[in-house]
Amino acid sequence: MEIKRCARCGQFFETINEVCNNCIAKDNKDIGKLKNYFSYGYVAGKVSLGDISNDTGITMKNLNRLISNEEFEGVYIPETLSENNIDKKKIVAKV
């Protein structure tokens, strides 16, 4: 095993995981919130990462990290909804 820095709290720990043992439950809770949001409150092209962060209470740092997991593969959510940086064809919700 190697020594890593927890992606969530910054604590050094020895494991193969991305987060320390103290943060695993917090990550699982945030993943549940995110899945619930995609099931009930998500409308493609109508929300940004900031909106999801505000609605779920998940920090932007953790939201970006969780969205990049295999579990949410194919999900693209813009940081903002400005017309200049949205390609509506890329916004897909697949959970």
N, C-alpha and C positions, 0 to 999 in steps of 0.2 A: 504494500500500500504506500501511497505517497501522501505528503502533507499538502493540504490545499487550504485555500481561504474560502469560507462559506460565501456563496453568491448572494445570500440574503442579509446576513448580519456582519460579515467580515471576520468572524472568528476563525483562527487556524484550527484545523482538525485533521485527523488521519483517517481516510476512507476513500472509496471509489465514487461516492456520491457527489453531487453538485452542492448540496447544502448539508450543514451539520445536523446532528441528531436533534438538537434543540429546535431546529427550524423545519424539520420534515413535516410535523403536524400542521404548522402554519401554512406551508406550501400546499399540502393536501386540502386544507380548508379553502385556500384561495382558488385552487383548481376547481373545487366544487362550486364556488361562487361564480367562476367564469363559465363553467358548463351550464349552470342555471341561467345565467344572463343570456348566453347564446340560444338557449332553448325557449326563453320567454320574453326577453327584452331587446333582442338584437334585430335590427333591420339593416341589411346591407346597404351601404352608401349613406346612411342617415346618422351614423355615430362615428366618433373619433376615439382614439385611445384615451384622450382626456375625458371624454364622456363616460367611457367604460370605467375608468379609474374613479371618477366621481360617484358613479352609480353603485359600484361594488365595494369601494374602500380599498382596493388593491393599489399599491403605489405604482407609479409609471415604471420605475426600475423593475419591479417584480412582474408587472404586466408584460413588459417587453420580453423578459426572460421566459415567462410561462408560455406566451404565444409562440415562441420559437421551438417549443417542445414538439416531438412527433405527434403527440395527442391532438394538437391543433394544426396539423399540417394542412396547408391549403387555405388557411385563414389569413386574409390581408385586411388590415385596418389602418387607415391613414392616421398620422398624428393629429392633423387638423382637417377640417372639411373645406378648406379654401379651394375654390374651383381650379386654381393653378396647379395643384399637386395631386389631384385625384384622377386616376384612370378607372372609371366605373367598371370596366371589364375585369379589373384585377380584384375587385372587392367580392370576395366569396366567403360564405360561411359554411364550413363543412365540419361538423362535430359528430 
